[in-house]
């Protein structure tokens, strides 16, 4: 028997791919209809949001949510992948880097910026993933894209010797828009300081209204698959509109209803709920009426 429709919040372990987690949840849920709202690299841990059955239709809107990460940036070492999984390209002693220079470089990478994604990202170049081209020995150049770094805080700084050179490890906490690569932030911070840098750890702690504190480990999900019901999942990320029974029936049939002031657009809709709490549709205001963008509880 397949699991109910809803979201599964997973605390992904290190060395698992996002596809590994999806495959495991498909087996546990008894359905192939499982998707994710943004991957995590194998080295990363933390919150992975999965949709099961009808809730996969919500993932389009979850993907675009902002995200929080805890990470460690190592200054003094540059790698091919901008993280600890790559080959070392250069080592430069970072012990003389002034803390004030670090603060200035961090400020320059905060706010709206143009970021060149990591060459080993999943971005497609002429129909093939960039990381696949890099692994095949090709040189990949990606165009910069606008992203927003709402928060970039250094919470700890440590110096240590690594292979005869002094490196500086920075524990950082960041809040970024969808499409931002934290690996690229590490790379660009090291480049700005003239010593190079890469990411040694990454943990995603929040995606939109969902937090890793509410997630289950793979082992816990194996014991009991915890599915966040559709209505509860929607209330965590969308503004809500409460419907009367007649409005709910209209939206179930794909018809428009009178606006109620909540607004909403196609890209940022409002979740509309029936009197019994059922999630009926995602809606948006259009031409003096509210129309369904996505009907989730059809007639």
C-alpha positions in Angstrom: 0.0 0.0 0.0 1.5 3.4 -1.0 2.1 6.1 1.5 -0.2 9.1 1.8 0.6 12.3 -0.2 2.8 14.7 1.7 6.3 15.8 2.3 9.1 13.8 3.9 11.8 15.8 5.7 15.1 13.9 5.7 18.3 14.6 7.6 20.6 13.4 4.8 23.8 11.6 6.0 27.2 12.3 4.5 28.3 10.2 1.5 24.7 9.6 0.4 23.6 11.2 -2.9 20.2 12.8 -3.0 19.2 10.1 -5.5 20.1 7.5 -2.9 17.7 9.1 -0.4 14.9 9.3 -3.0 15.4 5.6 -3.9 15.2 4.6 -0.3 12.0 6.6 0.3 10.4 5.2 -2.9 10.9 1.7 -1.4 9.6 2.7 2.0 6.6 4.6 0.5 5.8 1.9 -2.0 5.6 4.3 -4.9 7.8 5.6 -7.7 6.2 9.0 -7.3 8.8 10.6 -5.1 10.8 13.7 -5.9 13.1 16.2 -4.1 13.2 20.0 -3.8 16.9 20.6 -4.5 19.8 18.2 -4.2 22.6 18.1 -1.7 26.1 17.1 -2.6 27.2 13.7 -1.2 29.6 15.4 1.2 26.8 17.6 2.6 24.4 16.7 5.3 21.1 18.2 6.5 17.6 18.9 5.2 16.4 17.3 2.1 12.7 17.9 1.3 11.0 15.1 -0.6 7.5 15.0 -2.0 5.4 11.8 -2.1 2.5 11.2 -4.5 0.4 14.4 -5.1 2.8 16.5 -3.0 5.4 16.2 -5.7 3.4 19.0 -7.4 4.3 21.3 -4.5 8.0 20.9 -5.0 8.2 23.4 -7.8 7.5 26.1 -5.2 9.7 24.7 -2.5 12.7 24.6 -4.8 12.7 28.4 -5.0 12.7 29.0 -1.3 15.7 30.6 0.5 17.9 28.3 2.5 20.2 28.3 5.6 23.5 26.5 5.8 26.2 25.9 8.4 29.6 25.4 6.7 33.3 25.4 7.2 35.6 27.2 4.7 39.3 26.4 4.6 41.5 29.3 3.5 44.9 28.5 2.0 43.9 25.5 -0.2 42.3 25.5 -3.6 40.7 22.4 -5.1 39.3 21.3 -8.4 35.8 21.0 -7.1 35.8 23.9 -4.6 35.2 21.4 -1.8 37.2 18.7 0.1 36.3 16.1 -2.5 38.5 17.5 -5.2 42.2 17.4 -6.0 44.4 20.1 -4.5 45.4 22.7 -7.0 47.4 25.0 -4.8 48.5 25.6 -1.2 49.2 29.1 0.1 50.0 29.8 3.8 47.0 31.7 5.2 48.3 32.4 8.7 49.0 36.0 7.9 45.5 36.9 6.6 44.2 39.7 8.7 40.8 39.1 10.4 39.7 42.6 9.2 40.4 41.5 5.6 38.3 38.4 6.1 35.4 40.6 7.4 35.7 42.9 4.4 35.7 40.1 2.0 32.7 38.5 3.6 30.8 41.8 3.4 31.6 42.1 -0.3 30.0 38.7 -0.8 26.8 39.6 1.1 23.7 41.0 -0.5 22.8 40.8 -4.2 25.9 39.5 -6.1 26.8 37.9 -9.4 28.2 34.4 -8.8 29.9 32.0 -11.2 28.6 28.5 -10.2 31.1 25.8 -9.4 32.2 24.0 -12.5 31.1 20.7 -10.9 27.5 21.9 -10.5 24.5 20.1 -12.0 23.9 23.0 -14.5 23.5 21.8 -18.0 25.9 22.9 -20.7 24.8 22.0 -24.2 22.5 19.3 -22.8 25.1 17.7 -20.4 25.6 18.4 -16.7 28.6 20.5 -16.0 30.1 18.0 -13.5 29.9 15.3 -16.2 31.9 17.4 -18.6 34.5 18.2 -15.9 34.9 14.5 -15.0 35.4 13.7 -18.7 38.3 16.1 -18.7 36.6 19.0 -20.4 37.1 22.6 -19.4 33.8 24.2 -18.4 33.1 27.9 -18.2 29.8 28.9 -16.6 28.3 32.4 -16.9 27.8 34.4 -13.7 24.2 34.6 -12.5 22.5 36.9 -10.0 22.0 35.5 -6.5 21.4 36.9 -3.1 23.3 36.2 0.1 21.1 37.5 2.9 23.4 36.4 5.6 27.1 35.5 5.7 28.4 35.3 9.3 31.7 34.0 10.5 31.0 32.3 13.9 34.5 30.8 14.6 38.0 31.0 13.2 40.8 28.4 13.7 44.4 28.1 12.5 46.2 24.8 12.0 49.0 23.2 10.1 48.1 21.1 7.1 50.9 19.5 4.9 53.4 22.0 6.2 51.3 25.2 5.6 49.1 27.2 7.9 45.4 27.0 6.9 42.5 29.0 8.4 39.2 27.3 9.0 36.2 29.5 9.2 32.9 28.2 10.5 30.2 30.2 8.8 26.4 30.5 8.8 24.8 31.7 5.6 21.3 32.4 4.3 21.0 32.4 0.5 18.6 32.5 -2.3 17.8 29.5 -4.5 20.5 28.8 -7.0 23.4 30.0 -4.7 26.4 27.7 -4.4 28.0 27.8 -1.0 31.1 26.1 -2.5 31.4 29.1 -4.8 31.2 31.4 -1.8 34.2 29.5 -0.3 36.1 29.7 -3.6 35.4 33.4 -4.0 36.2 34.3 -0.4 39.6 32.6 -0.7 40.3 34.2 -4.1 39.5 37.7 -2.7 42.0 37.1 0.1 44.7 35.9 -2.2 45.1 32.5 -0.6 42.4 30.4 -2.2 39.7 28.5 -0.4 37.3 25.6 -0.5 34.5 24.1 1.5 35.3 21.3 4.0 31.8 20.8 5.5 28.2 21.8 4.6 25.0 21.2 6.5 21.6 22.6 5.3 19.5 23.6 8.2 16.4 25.2 6.6 14.5 25.3 3.3 11.8 27.9 3.4 9.5 27.1 6.2 11.0 23.7 6.9 13.8 23.1 9.4 16.2 20.2 9.9 15.1 20.0 13.5 11.8 18.5 12.1 13.6 16.0 9.9 14.2 12.3 10.4 17.3 10.3 9.7 17.2 7.6 7.1 17.4 5.0 9.9 14.4 6.6 11.7 12.4 6.7 8.4 13.2 3.0 7.9 11.6 2.3 11.2 8.6 4.6 10.5 8.0 6.7 7.4 6.9 10.1 8.7 4.9 12.0 6.0 4.0 15.6 6.6 0.4 15.9 5.4 -0.3 18.1 2.4 -2.2 20.7 4.4 0.4 21.0 7.1 3.2 21.1 4.5 1.5 23.9 2.6 0.8 26.0 5.7 4.6 26.0 6.5 5.5 27.7 3.2 2.5 29.5 1.7 0.3 32.3 2.9 -3.1 30.8 3.7 -6.7 31.6 2.6 -9.6 30.0 4.4 -12.6 29.1 2.0 -16.3 28.6 2.6 -17.8 25.4 1.2 -19.1 27.0 -2.0 -15.7 28.6 -2.7 -14.0 25.3 -2.1 -16.3 23.5 -4.6 -15.7 26.2 -7.2 -11.9 25.8 -6.9 -12.2 22.0 -6.9 -13.8 22.3 -10.4 -11.1 24.8 -11.6 -13.4 27.8 -11.4 -12.6 31.3 -10.2 -13.8 32.8 -6.9 -14.0 36.3 -5.6 -10.7 37.7 -4.2 -10.2 38.0 -0.5 -7.2 40.2 -0.1 -4.5 37.6 0.3 -3.2 38.2 -3.2 -0.8 35.7 -4.6 0.8 35.3 -8.0 1.5 32.3 -10.3 5.1 32.2 -9.0 4.2 32.9 -5.4 0.6 31.6 -4.9 -1.6 31.3 -1.8 -2.7 28.0 -0.3 -6.5 27.8 -0.2 -8.1 25.5 2.4 -11.6 24.0 2.7 -13.6 24.4 6.0 -12.5 20.9 7.0 -8.8 21.9 6.6 -8.2 20.1 3.3 -5.7 21.8 1.0 -7.9 22.5 -2.1 -5.6 24.5 -4.4 -2.9 27.0 -4.8 -4.4 30.2 -6.0 -3.5 33.6 -7.4 -5.4 36.9 -8.0 -6.0 37.6 -11.7 -8.2 40.4 -13.1 -10.4 41.0 -10.1 -10.9 37.3 -9.3 -8.9 34.5 -7.6 -8.1 31.6 -9.9 -6.6 28.2 -9.2 -3.0 27.8 -10.2 -2.8 24.2 -9.1 -5.8 22.1 -8.0 -4.8 19.6 -5.4 -8.1 18.3 -4.2 -10.1 17.9 -7.4 -13.9 17.2 -7.4 
